[in-house]
Each structure stands twice: as structure tokens, then as C-alpha cells.
Amino acid sequence: MIYSNGRRYDEQINSSSIKLLYFEVIENYLNKYLPRSGEVLDAGGGTGEFSLRVARMSKNLHLVNCDISEGMLKQAQNKIEKEGLQNKIENKVGDIMDLPFEDESFDYVMCLGDAFSFCEDSDKAFREFVRVVRRTGRIHISVNSFWRNFLLMMEKGESENFYFSDVLKYYNSHIIHQNKKSMGCKSFNIEELRRLGKKYDLQIVKEFAIPIFWAYEEWLNDPKKLLKIQELQYELCENRNLLNFGDHLNVIYEK
């Protein structure tokens, strides 16, 4: 799946829950595991949300936001220019299954959001990440959680056009089906992500799932409740018993 309307995409991710329970938690981990200087690839970075966050937090990192959609990159460029970050972030059209970069070009490769899950050949994309990251560099991927989606599909059912045949197809293929059609979005469990790293002799630096739970929107507007909710997110998001049931699985590998 290729998103083409960058402005519409940004509107879809503009809720308080996504900002406070997803983006801010991701930013916290990026702050811990990014290199202090060097080159960062935002693979499938779309409208540049993650590139912008990294550029704001670090003065010594140069980012390349690579995406297959020119419409998404146009929106990213507008945001980059608005913040005056043109000297820190470069946009590049490219497919994550065939990255337009030389071997060992980056110190950190991140593929966050849904880009990896919507990739037609995730093994090929991951092999590209391994190719372009430098020795001792890191790869950070975020993917849709298989078990989280399975439970949601079973719960929502035909009220949201998830037929029982859709759930069975999803269970067997890990590809989301809705209204008896493939959505082209693949989900993973943590064991699959561990095997993926092992295949390329990568070491796992960190595993976490975010959000580990969503929260009632009005609670997020109460500073005291929000603080406790965020504390619980950090307390639970690395719990090995809960990882598979979070919304997005995150793994940071080291080459």
C-alpha cells in the first residue's frame, strides 16, 4: 500500500492518543539508542514525522527521509521548510525493498509506523536495511502486532466488516483481510522478529511494544491521569509477557 496524500495522512495521525502514547514513547527510545552523531535513514518515513523529531532532539545527526510516495515527501518538505530544518533533513524518493544508497551508508536505520508491515517483501526490505547500515550500526523497526490485530478482528467482527473467513485468512497468512479482501498489511509476532535478526547475525538491543494499551481520550487531557498513564506505558511496554499484545512491536538490532 502506498499513501499518496501526505496532508490527509498527517490529519489521520493527529489525535492526542497517537501523539502521547505512540510518538512520544518512540521519541524517548530514539533519544536513548540513536548515535550522538552520524547519518540516519528514515526508511518509508512518509511525511517526515520521525525525521523531524530526531532533527529537533539532536544537532549532530543528518537524516535522509526515504519514501516511495512523492506526495508524502512533498508534505514532509513543507514541514521541514516550515521549521527551517532543510540543512538537517534530506528527502529521497525510493523503495525500501531496493534502497538507492551504497552499502554501509548509515549509522542508524529506522523503519517506523506501518511501512515495514505494508511492504510486499519484508525479508527483502530487511536485507536492504542490513546492507545499508554500517558495522556496529543499528536497525530499528516497528511493525503491526499479530496477536493484537487478531484479538481486535475477533472482537469487532462483522460490525466493522471483519468476517470470520477474514479472521481465518489473517490467522494463516498474517495479512489483514477485511470485507473478504486483502488489505496488504502484514503483522508479526515477537518470535518472528527475533528470527529475522538471527538470520543476519544481528544482536537485539531492545524490544518493546507501544502503545501497550490505548487510553480513554479524556483521561489524556487530565495532567495527573496522563502522567500515570505514561508511567504505566513505560512500566509495561518492555514486559516480555505482554509484548505480543501491544499495538506495534519495536525491535532495535545491532549489526
N, C-alpha and C positions, 0 to 999 in steps of 0.2 A: 504494500500500500504506500502511495506517495501523497503526502499532504501538499497541496498547491497554494492554498490561500493562507499566507502567514498571519495576516491580521485576524482572520477568523480563528485560527489555531490559538493565538495568544488570548483571545477572548474566552476560549473554552477552558484555559488553564488559569483563569484569573480569580478563582474562588479563594476564600480565606483558608479553607481546609488544605487545599493543594499548596498554597504558599507556606503555611505554618507547619504542616505535618509532613510535607514532602520536600519542597525546595530548601527550606531552612535546615532540615536534618542532613540532606545531601551536602549542603554547603559546609556544615560542620565537619563532615568526614573528609571532604576535599581539602579543607584547611589543614587537616592532620596529615594527609597522605600525599598531597602534591609535593613535587620538589620545590625547593626555595627559589630556583632559577631554572631556565631552560625553555624547551619547546613543548607545547601541549596540543594534542589533536582532539578536537571535539567531533567525533565521528557520528554522522547523522544528527548533527547539532541543530538543525532546523532554524528557528528564529533566534538562535544565539542566547537563549536564557542562561545556560550553564557557562558559556564562554564569558558572558557579561559578569556573572557572579565571580568567576575566577579572576577576571581582569580587575575587578574592584578590590579584591582581597590581597592581590599580590602585584607589586611593582616590577618584579623581575621575571615574569613569565610572558612569553609570546604565544598567542593562541591562533590556531587555524580552525575555523568553523567550516566543516566539510559536509555538504548535503547534496542529495540528488535533485532536489527541487529548487529551481531558480526563484519561484515565488516565495518560498520560505526564506531564502537567503536575501531577497530584496527587503523583506520585513526586518531581518537581522541587521542589514546595513543601515536601515533607518534608525534603529535603536542604538547602534554603535555610534553613528554620527551625532545623534541627539546627546549622547553622554561624552562625546569627544574622545573616544577610545580607538580611533582609526589606526593609531600607531601601535596598538597592542593586539588588535584582533583583525585577522585577515579572513575573508570569506572565499571559499573554493568550491566549485561545482564538482561533485564526484560521488561515485557509488562505493559504499563501504565493502562491497564484495570485490572491488577492483580499485583500490585506493591509488590516486595519482601522485604517489610520493615514493622517494627512494627508500631502500632498506635502511633501517635504524635511523630514522629521521626525527623521532620524538622521544622525549623523556617520560611522557605520560600520555596514554591514550585512554580517553573516556568515551563510552557509548552509553548514554543515559536516556531515561524516558522509555520510549517504545521502539526505537529504531532497530535494535537487535531482534526484538520479537517479531517485527514485521518484515524482516529480511527473508528473502526466498531461500537462501542457503546460508544458514547461520554458521556452519562449520567453515565455509569458505571465507566468510567475513571475519571469523575469529582468527583464522590463519593469516589474514591480512593484518590484523592488529599485531599479531606476534611478529610479523615481518617488519613492520614499520617502527616498532618500539626498540629503543636502544638496549644494550646489555645493562642489566640492573635496573632497567626502566619498569614502569608499572602499567597494567591494563585494568581499567575499572569499567565493568559492565553492569547494567541494570536491566532486568527483564521481568515480564509478567510472570506471576506465580501460578503454577499449575493448580495446586490444591485450592488456593483462594478462589480462582475462577470456577473451578469445579463446584465448590460449595455455593457460590453465588448463582450459577446457572441452575443448579438443582432447586435453590430457594425461589428464584424469580420465575422460572418455568414459562408457561405459555402466556402469562400476563405481559412478558416482555419479549415474546416471540422466540423463546428457547424451548424447542420441542424436545421430547425425550430422545428422539433419534439424534438431535443435535448434541445432546449431552453424551450419548454413547460414542458418536464420532469424535467428539473432543477427547473423551477418555482414552480412546485408542490412538489418536493421531497427535494430541496436544495442540491441535489447531482449532481455534474457536469457530464454532458454527452457530449461526443464528438464522431463524426463519428458513431452515433447511439449505443454507448456503454457507460456504466457507468465507470467513472474514479475513483470512490470510495472516492471522496473528497467532504466533506460536508461544506457548507458555512452557516454563521449565520448572523442575524441582531442584533443590539444592544439590542433590546427589549427581544430577546431570552436569551441573556447573563445575562440580569438583572433578568429575571425569574429564571434562573439557580441558581444564587446566593441566591435569596429569598427562593428557595426550601430548602436550607440548612442553612437558617438564617444567611447568611453572609452579612456583610456590604461592600458596594462598596467604595473603597478609591479613585480610579481614573479610568477614561475612556478616551481613546484616540485612534486615527486611524493613522497608518503610512504605507507607505507614504500617506499623504492626497492627494498628486499628485506626479507623476513622472516628471522628467525634462529632457530636451534635454541634451544628454551626453556631448556635447562640452561645454555647459554652466558650467558644473560642474568642468571643468578644468581651468576656469577663477576664481581666488580667490575672486574678488569682486562680481561676479554673484553668486558664490557658497554661500558666506556669506548671501546675500539677500535671496536666495532660502531656506537656512536653517532657517533664521529668519521667513520666511513665513510658513514653516513647523510647527514650534513651535507655531506660532500665530494661525494657523488654525486647528491643529490636535486635539484640545480639543473642537472645536466648535460643539455644540450639533446638529446644523442643518446640519453639514457635516459628522458627524461620520459614518453614514451608507454607505457613498460613498468613504471612504478611502480604501486602499488596504487590510490591515489587521487590524481588530478590536482588541484592547487590553483592558482588564479589570483586575484591581487589587482588589481582595477581601480581607477582613479581617475576621478572624474567631471569 
